[in-house]
C-alpha cells in the first residue's frame, strides 16, 4: 500500500513538473518589457499587457515573487550608476558643507564670475547622465540618513546668478533674493546639529522675519526609491544651475530629510517618472534571468500640488504645514520657544 501511495505521489509530481515546463515553454524564452519599476507585480502586469501569455503561463514564467524581487535588486546593482560622492567630486567634507549651505558654490560671488567654470561638471551630469543613469543616494551624509517619511527638501535664502527666478536680473548681482514661495515657521536645531553647529536650539520666525525663502521637495516609495538620488540632483542642481539659488535658513541644512529641515508653510513638489526596459530570459530547466537595459528618468511638478498635498498619506503636514500662524505650525513654534499661548 505504501508503495502504491509513493508511486501515485511520484506520478503526480512528475505530471506537475511536466505541466510547469509546458507552461514555461508556452511563453517566449526572451521577453522585453517597458515598466516603471522592476518588481514582481510590475513585471506580472506588463507581461499580461504585452504578451499572449495566459495568467497561468505568466506565473509559471516568473516563478516565486521573492525570487523575482531579489533578481530585480541584483539587476539594479548591475546597472550603470553614479555614486553621489562623484557628483561634486570634492570629498566628504565639501559635500557636507555644500548641503548645509556652505562652500564656494553657495558663496555670494558676483554673477560676473564665470558660471560655467564652476558648474561645468554639474551641467554635464545633468545633460548626459541624469536621465538614464542611477545616481546613488548620499547616505554617507547625515542630512540624508534618517528619512523616515521618505521625503527630502531644499530651502534656499539667496540668489547669486542672473538666471531663472529670484531678484538677480543683471550682471553684478551678488546677494539677491530667491522667488519667495513659503513662510518659515521655525527651526528645531536638535534635528540637524551638524548644520546648526550646536546640539540644541530654536529659531522662530514670526510674520515674514526670515525674508524671501524658496523651498522645493520630493518623496519616494519602494518603486522609485532607487532613483531618489536622481530626484535630489534634479532639485538641488536645478535650484543652483537654473535659478542661482544658494544658502540655507539659519540653523538648518540647505537640503536634507524633511525631519531635519525647517517647518515651513509651503514647498514646491517634484515627482520622478521612470521608464525601464527590462529583459526577461527564461529557458527550460534554467532559472529566470533579469536584465535592466535602457532607463528614461524624467521629472514632473506633482500636478502643480504642494509637497504635503501631493503626498497626503505620508504625514508631511507636520513639516509643510500650510499656515505658520495656525494649527501645527503655530502650536509647535510656541512649544519650542517655551512660550504660553494666550486665550
DRENDO-1510 file (C-alpha; in Angstrom, 1 decimal, always signed):
<recs>
REC; n; res; u; v; w
REC; 1; UNK; +0.0; +0.0; +0.0 .
REC; 2; UNK; +2.8; +2.4; +0.9 .
REC; 3; UNK; +4.5; +1.5; -2.4 .
REC; 4; UNK; +1.3; +2.4; -4.3 .
REC; 5; UNK; +0.9; +5.7; -2.5 .
REC; 6; UNK; +4.5; +6.6; -3.2 .
REC; 7; UNK; +4.1; +5.7; -6.8 .
REC; 8; UNK; +1.0; +7.9; -7.1 .
REC; 9; UNK; +2.8; +10.8; -5.4 .
REC; 10; UNK; +5.7; +10.4; -7.9 .
REC; 11; UNK; +3.4; +10.3; -10.8 .
REC; 12; UNK; +1.6; +13.4; -9.6 .
REC; 13; UNK; +4.9; +15.2; -9.1 .
REC; 14; UNK; +6.1; +14.2; -12.5 .
REC; 15; UNK; +2.8; +15.4; -14.1 .
REC; 16; UNK; +3.1; +18.7; -12.1 .
REC; 17; UNK; +6.7; +19.3; -13.3 .
REC; 18; UNK; +5.7; +18.4; -16.9 .
REC; 19; UNK; +2.8; +20.9; -16.7 .
REC; 20; UNK; +5.1; +23.6; -15.3 .
REC; 21; UNK; +7.6; +23.0; -18.2 .
REC; 22; UNK; +4.7; +23.1; -20.6 .
REC; 23; UNK; +3.5; +26.5; -19.2 .
REC; 24; UNK; +7.0; +27.9; -19.2 .
REC; 25; UNK; +7.6; +26.9; -22.8 .
REC; 26; UNK; +4.3; +28.5; -23.9 .
REC; 27; UNK; +5.7; +32.0; -23.2 .
REC; 28; UNK; +8.6; +33.4; -25.2 .
REC; 29; UNK; +12.0; +32.5; -23.9 .
REC; 30; UNK; +13.1; +36.1; -24.1 .
REC; 31; UNK; +10.7; +38.9; -23.3 .
REC; 32; UNK; +11.4; +42.7; -23.4 .
REC; 33; UNK; +9.1; +44.8; -21.2 .
REC; 34; UNK; +8.7; +48.5; -20.6 .
REC; 35; UNK; +7.9; +49.1; -16.9 .
REC; 36; UNK; +8.2; +51.9; -14.3 .
REC; 37; UNK; +9.8; +49.6; -11.7 .
REC; 38; UNK; +11.5; +46.2; -11.7 .
REC; 39; UNK; +9.5; +44.2; -9.2 .
REC; 40; UNK; +7.2; +41.2; -9.3 .
REC; 41; UNK; +3.9; +43.0; -9.6 .
REC; 42; UNK; +5.1; +45.4; -12.3 .
REC; 43; UNK; +6.6; +42.6; -14.4 .
REC; 44; UNK; +3.5; +40.5; -14.0 .
REC; 45; UNK; +1.2; +43.3; -15.1 .
REC; 46; UNK; +3.5; +44.2; -18.1 .
REC; 47; UNK; +3.6; +40.5; -19.2 .
REC; 48; UNK; -0.2; +40.4; -19.1 .
REC; 49; UNK; -0.5; +43.6; -21.2 .
REC; 50; UNK; +2.3; +43.0; -23.8 .
REC; 51; UNK; +2.4; +39.2; -24.4 .
REC; 52; UNK; -0.1; +36.5; -25.3 .
REC; 53; UNK; +0.8; +34.6; -22.2 .
REC; 54; UNK; -2.1; +33.5; -20.1 .
REC; 55; UNK; -2.2; +34.3; -16.4 .
REC; 56; UNK; -1.2; +30.7; -15.6 .
REC; 57; UNK; +1.7; +30.9; -18.1 .
REC; 58; UNK; +2.8; +34.3; -16.7 .
REC; 59; UNK; +3.0; +32.9; -13.2 .
REC; 60; UNK; +5.0; +29.9; -14.4 .
REC; 61; UNK; +7.4; +32.1; -16.3 .
REC; 62; UNK; +8.1; +34.5; -13.3 .
REC; 63; UNK; +8.1; +31.9; -10.5 .
REC; 64; UNK; +8.3; +33.0; -6.9 .
REC; 65; UNK; +7.7; +36.7; -6.2 .
REC; 66; UNK; +10.5; +37.0; -3.6 .
REC; 67; UNK; +12.9; +35.4; -6.1 .
REC; 68; UNK; +11.9; +37.9; -8.8 .
REC; 69; UNK; +12.3; +40.9; -6.5 .
REC; 70; UNK; +15.7; +39.6; -5.4 .
REC; 71; UNK; +16.8; +39.3; -9.1 .
REC; 72; UNK; +15.5; +42.8; -9.8 .
REC; 73; UNK; +17.6; +44.2; -6.9 .
REC; 74; UNK; +20.6; +42.4; -8.4 .
REC; 75; UNK; +19.8; +43.8; -11.9 .
REC; 76; UNK; +19.6; +47.3; -10.4 .
REC; 77; UNK; +23.0; +46.7; -8.8 .
REC; 78; UNK; +24.5; +45.6; -12.1 .
REC; 79; UNK; +23.1; +48.6; -14.0 .
REC; 80; UNK; +25.2; +51.7; -14.6 .
REC; 81; UNK; +25.2; +54.0; -11.6 .
REC; 82; UNK; +27.0; +57.2; -10.3 .
REC; 83; UNK; +27.9; +57.5; -6.6 .
REC; 84; UNK; +26.7; +60.9; -5.3 .
REC; 85; UNK; +30.2; +61.4; -3.9 .
REC; 86; UNK; +31.3; +61.7; -7.6 .
REC; 87; UNK; +28.8; +64.4; -8.4 .
REC; 88; UNK; +30.8; +67.3; -6.9 .
REC; 89; UNK; +33.8; +65.0; -6.6 .
REC; 90; UNK; +35.5; +67.1; -3.9 .
REC; 91; UNK; +35.2; +64.8; -0.9 .
REC; 92; UNK; +33.0; +64.2; +2.1 .
REC; 93; UNK; +33.7; +67.5; +3.9 .
REC; 94; UNK; +32.9; +69.6; +0.8 .
REC; 95; UNK; +29.6; +67.6; +0.2 .
REC; 96; UNK; +28.6; +68.0; +3.8 .
REC; 97; UNK; +29.2; +71.8; +3.8 .
REC; 98; UNK; +27.6; +72.2; +0.4 .
REC; 99; UNK; +24.3; +70.7; +1.6 .
REC; 100; UNK; +24.4; +72.7; +4.7 .
REC; 101; UNK; +24.7; +75.9; +2.7 .
REC; 102; UNK; +28.4; +76.5; +2.6 .
REC; 103; UNK; +31.3; +76.1; +0.1 .
REC; 104; UNK; +32.2; +78.3; -2.8 .
REC; 105; UNK; +29.2; +77.1; -4.8 .
REC; 106; UNK; +27.0; +78.8; -2.2 .
REC; 107; UNK; +29.1; +81.9; -1.7 .
REC; 108; UNK; +27.9; +85.4; -2.5 .
REC; 109; UNK; +30.1; +85.9; -5.5 .
REC; 110; UNK; +29.3; +88.2; -8.3 .
REC; 111; UNK; +27.5; +86.8; -11.3 .
REC; 112; UNK; +30.3; +88.2; -13.5 .
REC; 113; UNK; +32.3; +85.2; -12.3 .
REC; 114; UNK; +32.4; +82.5; -14.9 .
REC; 115; UNK; +29.4; +80.4; -14.1 .
REC; 116; UNK; +30.2; +77.6; -16.4 .
REC; 117; UNK; +33.7; +77.2; -14.9 .
REC; 118; UNK; +32.3; +76.3; -11.5 .
REC; 119; UNK; +29.4; +74.2; -12.7 .
REC; 120; UNK; +30.5; +72.6; -15.9 .
REC; 121; UNK; +30.7; +69.1; -14.3 .
REC; 122; UNK; +27.2; +69.5; -12.9 .
REC; 123; UNK; +25.9; +70.6; -16.2 .
REC; 124; UNK; +27.4; +67.6; -18.0 .
REC; 125; UNK; +25.9; +65.2; -15.4 .
REC; 126; UNK; +22.5; +66.9; -15.7 .
REC; 127; UNK; +22.6; +66.7; -19.5 .
REC; 128; UNK; +24.3; +63.3; -20.1 .
REC; 129; UNK; +23.6; +61.2; -17.1 .
REC; 130; UNK; +20.6; +62.4; -15.1 .
REC; 131; UNK; +18.0; +60.9; -17.5 .
REC; 132; UNK; +19.5; +57.4; -17.9 .
REC; 133; UNK; +21.9; +56.6; -15.0 .
REC; 134; UNK; +21.1; +55.8; -11.4 .
REC; 135; UNK; +22.5; +58.5; -9.2 .
REC; 136; UNK; +23.1; +56.9; -5.8 .
REC; 137; UNK; +21.5; +58.3; -2.6 .
REC; 138; UNK; +24.1; +60.2; -0.5 .
REC; 139; UNK; +23.5; +58.3; +2.7 .
REC; 140; UNK; +27.1; +58.9; +3.7 .
REC; 141; UNK; +25.9; +62.4; +4.7 .
REC; 142; UNK; +24.0; +62.9; +8.0 .
REC; 143; UNK; +21.4; +65.1; +6.1 .
REC; 144; UNK; +20.1; +62.0; +4.2 .
REC; 145; UNK; +20.4; +59.1; +6.7 .
REC; 146; UNK; +17.2; +59.3; +8.6 .
REC; 147; UNK; +14.4; +60.0; +6.1 .
REC; 148; UNK; +11.7; +58.1; +8.0 .
REC; 149; UNK; +8.9; +59.8; +6.0 .
REC; 150; UNK; +10.7; +59.1; +2.7 .
REC; 151; UNK; +10.8; +62.7; +1.7 .
REC; 152; UNK; +13.5; +65.4; +1.4 .
REC; 153; UNK; +13.5; +69.1; +0.8 .
REC; 154; UNK; +15.8; +72.0; -0.1 .
REC; 155; UNK; +15.2; +75.6; +1.2 .
REC; 156; UNK; +17.2; +78.5; -0.3 .
REC; 157; UNK; +17.6; +82.0; +1.1 .
REC; 158; UNK; +19.7; +83.7; -1.6 .
REC; 159; UNK; +20.0; +84.2; -5.4 .
REC; 160; UNK; +23.5; +84.6; -6.8 .
REC; 161; UNK; +23.1; +84.4; -10.5 .
REC; 162; UNK; +21.0; +86.3; -13.0 .
REC; 163; UNK; +19.3; +83.2; -14.3 .
REC; 164; UNK; +15.8; +81.8; -13.7 .
REC; 165; UNK; +13.7; +83.2; -10.8 .
REC; 166; UNK; +14.7; +85.4; -8.0 .
REC; 167; UNK; +15.8; +89.1; -7.8 .
REC; 168; UNK; +19.2; +88.7; -9.6 .
REC; 169; UNK; +18.3; +90.1; -13.0 .
REC; 170; UNK; +21.5; +91.7; -14.2 .
REC; 171; UNK; +25.3; +91.1; -14.2 .
REC; 172; UNK; +27.0; +92.0; -11.0 .
REC; 173; UNK; +24.2; +90.8; -8.7 .
REC; 174; UNK; +25.9; +89.1; -5.7 .
REC; 175; UNK; +23.3; +88.6; -3.0 .
REC; 176; UNK; +19.8; +88.7; -4.3 .
REC; 177; UNK; +16.6; +87.1; -3.0 .
REC; 178; UNK; +15.1; +83.8; -4.3 .
REC; 179; UNK; +11.5; +83.7; -5.5 .
REC; 180; UNK; +9.6; +83.7; -2.2 .
REC; 181; UNK; +7.2; +80.7; -2.1 .
REC; 182; UNK; +7.0; +79.9; +1.6 .
REC; 183; UNK; +7.0; +81.2; +5.2 .
REC; 184; UNK; +9.5; +79.6; +7.6 .
REC; 185; UNK; +7.7; +78.8; +10.9 .
REC; 186; UNK; +10.6; +77.6; +13.0 .
REC; 187; UNK; +13.8; +75.6; +13.1 .
REC; 188; UNK; +14.4; +72.9; +15.7 .
REC; 189; UNK; +18.2; +72.7; +15.7 .
REC; 190; UNK; +18.5; +69.5; +17.6 .
REC; 191; UNK; +17.2; +67.8; +14.5 .
REC; 192; UNK; +20.2; +68.9; +12.5 .
REC; 193; UNK; +23.1; +69.7; +14.9 .
REC; 194; UNK; +25.8; +69.4; +12.3 .
REC; 195; UNK; +24.2; +72.1; +10.1 .
REC; 196; UNK; +23.3; +74.3; +13.2 .
REC; 197; UNK; +26.7; +73.8; +14.8 .
REC; 198; UNK; +25.0; +73.3; +18.1 .
REC; 199; UNK; +23.4; +70.4; +19.8 .
REC; 200; UNK; +20.1; +72.2; +20.5 .
REC; 201; UNK; +18.3; +75.4; +19.9 .
REC; 202; UNK; +15.2; +77.0; +18.4 .
REC; 203; UNK; +14.7; +79.7; +15.8 .
REC; 204; UNK; +11.1; +81.1; +15.4 .
REC; 205; UNK; +10.3; +83.4; +12.6 .
REC; 206; UNK; +7.1; +85.4; +13.3 .
REC; 207; UNK; +5.5; +87.1; +10.3 .
REC; 208; UNK; +8.0; +87.3; +7.5 .
REC; 209; UNK; +11.0; +87.7; +9.7 .
REC; 210; UNK; +13.0; +85.2; +7.7 .
REC; 211; UNK; +12.8; +87.2; +4.4 .
REC; 212; UNK; +12.3; +85.5; +1.0 .
REC; 213; UNK; +12.8; +81.8; +1.0 .
REC; 214; UNK; +12.2; +79.2; -1.7 .
REC; 215; UNK; +11.5; +75.5; -0.8 .
REC; 216; UNK; +11.2; +72.5; -3.0 .
REC; 217; UNK; +10.9; +68.9; -2.1 .
REC; 218; UNK; +10.2; +65.3; -3.3 .
REC; 219; UNK; +9.2; +62.0; -1.8 .
REC; 220; UNK; +9.5; +58.4; -2.9 .
REC; 221; UNK; +8.1; +54.9; -2.3 .
REC; 222; UNK; +9.6; +51.4; -2.8 .
REC; 223; UNK; +9.1; +51.5; -6.5 .
REC; 224; UNK; +11.1; +54.7; -7.2 .
REC; 225; UNK; +13.4; +54.6; -4.2 .
REC; 226; UNK; +16.3; +53.5; -6.5 .
REC; 227; UNK; +16.0; +56.9; -8.2 .
REC; 228; UNK; +15.8; +59.3; -5.2 .
REC; 229; UNK; +19.4; +60.3; -5.8 .
REC; 230; UNK; +18.4; +61.5; -9.3 .
REC; 231; UNK; +15.5; +63.4; -7.7 .
REC; 232; UNK; +17.9; +65.1; -5.3 .
REC; 233; UNK; +20.3; +66.1; -8.0 .
REC; 234; UNK; +17.3; +67.4; -10.1 .
REC; 235; UNK; +16.0; +69.6; -7.2 .
REC; 236; UNK; +19.3; +70.9; -5.8 .
REC; 237; UNK; +21.1; +71.4; -9.1 .
REC; 238; UNK; +18.0; +72.9; -10.8 .
REC; 239; UNK; +18.0; +75.3; -7.9 .
REC; 240; UNK; +21.6; +76.2; -8.4 .
REC; 241; UNK; +22.1; +76.0; -12.2 .
REC; 242; UNK; +18.7; +77.1; -13.4 .
REC; 243; UNK; +17.9; +79.7; -10.7 .
REC; 244; UNK; +21.1; +80.6; -8.9 .
REC; 245; UNK; +19.6; +79.6; -5.5 .
REC; 246; UNK; +22.0; +79.2; -2.6 .
REC; 247; UNK; +22.4; +79.3; +1.2 .
REC; 248; UNK; +20.4; +77.9; +4.0 .
REC; 249; UNK; +17.9; +79.0; +6.6 .
REC; 250; UNK; +20.0; +79.8; +9.7 .
REC; 251; UNK; +20.2; +76.7; +12.0 .
REC; 252; UNK; +19.0; +74.3; +9.3 .
REC; 253; UNK; +20.5; +72.4; +6.4 .
REC; 254; UNK; +20.1; +73.7; +2.9 .
REC; 255; UNK; +18.9; +70.3; +1.8 .
REC; 256; UNK; +18.1; +67.2; +3.8 .
REC; 257; UNK; +15.4; +64.8; +5.0 .
REC; 258; UNK; +12.2; +66.7; +5.9 .
REC; 259; UNK; +12.7; +65.7; +9.5 .
REC; 260; UNK; +15.8; +67.9; +9.7 .
REC; 261; UNK; +14.6; +70.8; +7.6 .
REC; 262; UNK; +12.7; +74.0; +8.8 .
REC; 263; UNK; +9.0; +73.7; +9.3 .
REC; 264; UNK; +7.5; +75.8; +6.5 .
REC; 265; UNK; +4.1; +76.7; +5.1 .
REC; 266; UNK; +4.6; +75.5; +1.6 .
REC; 267; UNK; +7.1; +73.6; -0.7 .
REC; 268; UNK; +7.0; +73.1; -4.4 .
REC; 269; UNK; +6.8; +69.4; -5.2 .
REC; 270; UNK; +8.8; +67.4; -7.8 .
REC; 271; UNK; +7.9; +63.8; -8.8 .
REC; 272; UNK; +10.0; +61.2; -10.6 .
REC; 273; UNK; +8.8; +59.3; -13.6 .
REC; 274; UNK; +10.8; +56.3; -14.7 .
REC; 275; UNK; +10.5; +54.0; -17.7 .
REC; 276; UNK; +12.7; +50.9; -17.7 .
REC; 277; UNK; +13.5; +48.5; -20.4 .
REC; 278; UNK; +13.6; +45.1; -18.7 .
REC; 279; UNK; +14.6; +41.9; -20.4 .
REC; 280; UNK; +13.4; +38.5; -19.0 .
REC; 281; UNK; +15.3; +35.4; -20.2 .
REC; 282; UNK; +13.8; +32.0; -19.2 .
REC; 283; UNK; +15.0; +28.8; -20.9 .
REC; 284; UNK; +13.7; +25.4; -19.9 .
REC; 285; UNK; +15.4; +23.9; -16.9 .
REC; 286; UNK; +17.1; +27.2; -16.2 .
REC; 287; UNK; +16.5; +30.0; -13.7 .
REC; 288; UNK; +14.8; +33.2; -14.8 .
REC; 289; UNK; +17.4; +35.9; -15.6 .
REC; 290; UNK; +16.5; +39.6; -15.5 .
REC; 291; UNK; +18.4; +42.5; -17.1 .
REC; 292; UNK; +17.8; +46.2; -16.9 .
REC; 293; UNK; +18.7; +48.0; -20.1 .
REC; 294; UNK; +17.7; +51.5; -21.0 .
REC; 295; UNK; +16.3; +53.9; -18.4 .
REC; 296; UNK; +14.3; +57.0; -19.1 .
REC; 297; UNK; +14.2; +59.2; -16.0 .
REC; 298; UNK; +12.2; +62.4; -16.0 .
REC; 299; UNK; +10.6; +64.8; -13.5 .
REC; 300; UNK; +7.3; +66.4; -13.1 .
REC; 301; UNK; +5.7; +69.1; -10.9 .
REC; 302; UNK; +3.3; +66.8; -8.9 .
REC; 303; UNK; +0.3; +68.1; -10.9 .
REC; 304; UNK; +1.0; +71.6; -9.5 .
REC; 305; UNK; +0.3; +70.4; -6.0 .
REC; 306; UNK; +2.2; +71.3; -2.8 .
REC; 307; UNK; +4.6; +68.6; -1.4 .
REC; 308; UNK; +2.3; +67.8; +1.5 .
REC; 309; UNK; -0.8; +67.8; -0.6 .
REC; 310; UNK; +0.6; +65.5; -3.3 .
REC; 311; UNK; +1.8; +63.0; -0.7 .
REC; 312; UNK; -1.2; +63.3; +1.6 .
REC; 313; UNK; -0.7; +59.8; +3.0 .
REC; 314; UNK; +2.9; +60.5; +4.3 .
REC; 315; UNK; +2.2; +62.7; +7.3 .
REC; 316; UNK; +4.2; +65.5; +5.7 .
REC; 317; UNK; +1.7; +68.1; +7.0 .
REC; 318; UNK; +3.9; +68.2; +10.2 .
REC; 319; UNK; +6.7; +69.7; +8.1 .
REC; 320; UNK; +4.9; +71.6; +5.4 .
REC; 321; UNK; +2.0; +73.0; +7.5 .
REC; 322; UNK; +0.1; +75.3; +5.1 .
REC; 323; UNK; +0.0; +78.2; +7.6 .
REC; 324; UNK; +2.6; +79.1; +10.3 .
REC; 325; UNK; +0.0; +81.2; +12.2 .
REC; 326; UNK; -2.4; +78.4; +13.0 .
REC; 327; UNK; -2.6; +74.7; +13.6 .
REC; 328; UNK; +0.5; +72.6; +13.9 .
REC; 329; UNK; +2.8; +75.4; +12.7 .
REC; 330; UNK; +1.8; +77.8; +15.5 .
REC; 331; UNK; +1.5; +75.2; +18.2 .
REC; 332; UNK; +4.9; +73.7; +17.6 .
REC; 333; UNK; +6.6; +77.2; +17.3 .
REC; 334; UNK; +5.1; +78.2; +20.7 .
REC; 335; UNK; +6.1; +75.0; +22.3 .
REC; 336; UNK; +9.7; +75.1; +21.1 .
REC; 337; UNK; +10.1; +78.8; +22.1 .
REC; 338; UNK; +8.9; +77.9; +25.6 .
REC; 339; UNK; +6.0; +80.4; +25.4 .
REC; 340; UNK; +2.4; +80.1; +26.6 .
REC; 341; UNK; -0.4; +80.7; +24.1 .
REC; 342; UNK; -2.8; +83.4; +25.3 .
REC; 343; UNK; -6.5; +82.5; +25.2 .
</recs>
